[in-house]
Amino acid sequence: MDKIYKHSINFRLRNIAGNKILLGNEKAYTLNDTAVIIWNNINGRKNSSMIKEILVKEFNCEESIAEKDLNNFLNFLISINAIFESQVE
């Protein structure tokens, strides 16, 4: 669970009419609060365990719930090529 990811240069998060929209590859995806926090913390430096801890603190939830939400969203982002695994330097 300690993988580190980076954003694809083809995707950007935008605030459009009060909604957080992930734009990329000629598609748009509306993100909820959890997804926005995950996206904003994918930076090539924070591993997935660190992001999970941020979710636990932000939403005052159990680790298992945060981990499930994180894994689901990461898998979605990978499936649309919005993120890729980063090589640790």
Secondary structure as a PSIPRED ss2 file (coil, helix, strand):
# PSIPRED VFORMAT (PSIPRED V4.0)

   1 M C   1.000  0.000  0.000
   2 D C   1.000  0.000  0.000
   3 K C   1.000  0.000  0.000
   4 I E   0.000  0.000  1.000
   5 Y E   0.000  0.000  1.000
   6 K E   0.000  0.000  1.000
   7 H E   0.000  0.000  1.000
   8 S C   1.000  0.000  0.000
   9 I C   1.000  0.000  0.000
  10 N C   1.000  0.000  0.000
  11 F E   0.000  0.000  1.000
  12 R E   0.000  0.000  1.000
  13 L E   0.000  0.000  1.000
  14 R E   0.000  0.000  1.000
  15 N E   0.000  0.000  1.000
  16 I E   0.000  0.000  1.000
  17 A C   1.000  0.000  0.000
  18 G C   1.000  0.000  0.000
  19 N E   0.000  0.000  1.000
  20 K E   0.000  0.000  1.000
  21 I E   0.000  0.000  1.000
  22 L E   0.000  0.000  1.000
  23 L E   0.000  0.000  1.000
  24 G E   0.000  0.000  1.000
  25 N C   1.000  0.000  0.000
  26 E C   1.000  0.000  0.000
  27 K E   0.000  0.000  1.000
  28 A E   0.000  0.000  1.000
  29 Y E   0.000  0.000  1.000
  30 T E   0.000  0.000  1.000
  31 L E   0.000  0.000  1.000
  32 N C   1.000  0.000  0.000
  33 D H   0.000  1.000  0.000
  34 T H   0.000  1.000  0.000
  35 A H   0.000  1.000  0.000
  36 V H   0.000  1.000  0.000
  37 I H   0.000  1.000  0.000
  38 I H   0.000  1.000  0.000
  39 W H   0.000  1.000  0.000
  40 N H   0.000  1.000  0.000
  41 N H   0.000  1.000  0.000
  42 I C   1.000  0.000  0.000
  43 N C   1.000  0.000  0.000
  44 G C   1.000  0.000  0.000
  45 R C   1.000  0.000  0.000
  46 K C   1.000  0.000  0.000
  47 N E   0.000  0.000  1.000
  48 S H   0.000  1.000  0.000
  49 S H   0.000  1.000  0.000
  50 M H   0.000  1.000  0.000
  51 I H   0.000  1.000  0.000
  52 K H   0.000  1.000  0.000
  53 E H   0.000  1.000  0.000
  54 I H   0.000  1.000  0.000
  55 L H   0.000  1.000  0.000
  56 V H   0.000  1.000  0.000
  57 K H   0.000  1.000  0.000
  58 E H   0.000  1.000  0.000
  59 F H   0.000  1.000  0.000
  60 N C   1.000  0.000  0.000
  61 C C   1.000  0.000  0.000
  62 E C   1.000  0.000  0.000
  63 E H   0.000  1.000  0.000
  64 S H   0.000  1.000  0.000
  65 I H   0.000  1.000  0.000
  66 A H   0.000  1.000  0.000
  67 E H   0.000  1.000  0.000
  68 K H   0.000  1.000  0.000
  69 D H   0.000  1.000  0.000
  70 L H   0.000  1.000  0.000
  71 N H   0.000  1.000  0.000
  72 N H   0.000  1.000  0.000
  73 F H   0.000  1.000  0.000
  74 L H   0.000  1.000  0.000
  75 N H   0.000  1.000  0.000
  76 F H   0.000  1.000  0.000
  77 L H   0.000  1.000  0.000
  78 I H   0.000  1.000  0.000
  79 S H   0.000  1.000  0.000
  80 I C   1.000  0.000  0.000
  81 N C   1.000  0.000  0.000
  82 A C   1.000  0.000  0.000
  83 I E   0.000  0.000  1.000
  84 F E   0.000  0.000  1.000
  85 E E   0.000  0.000  1.000
  86 S C   1.000  0.000  0.000
  87 Q C   1.000  0.000  0.000
  88 V C   1.000  0.000  0.000
  89 E C   1.000  0.000  0.000
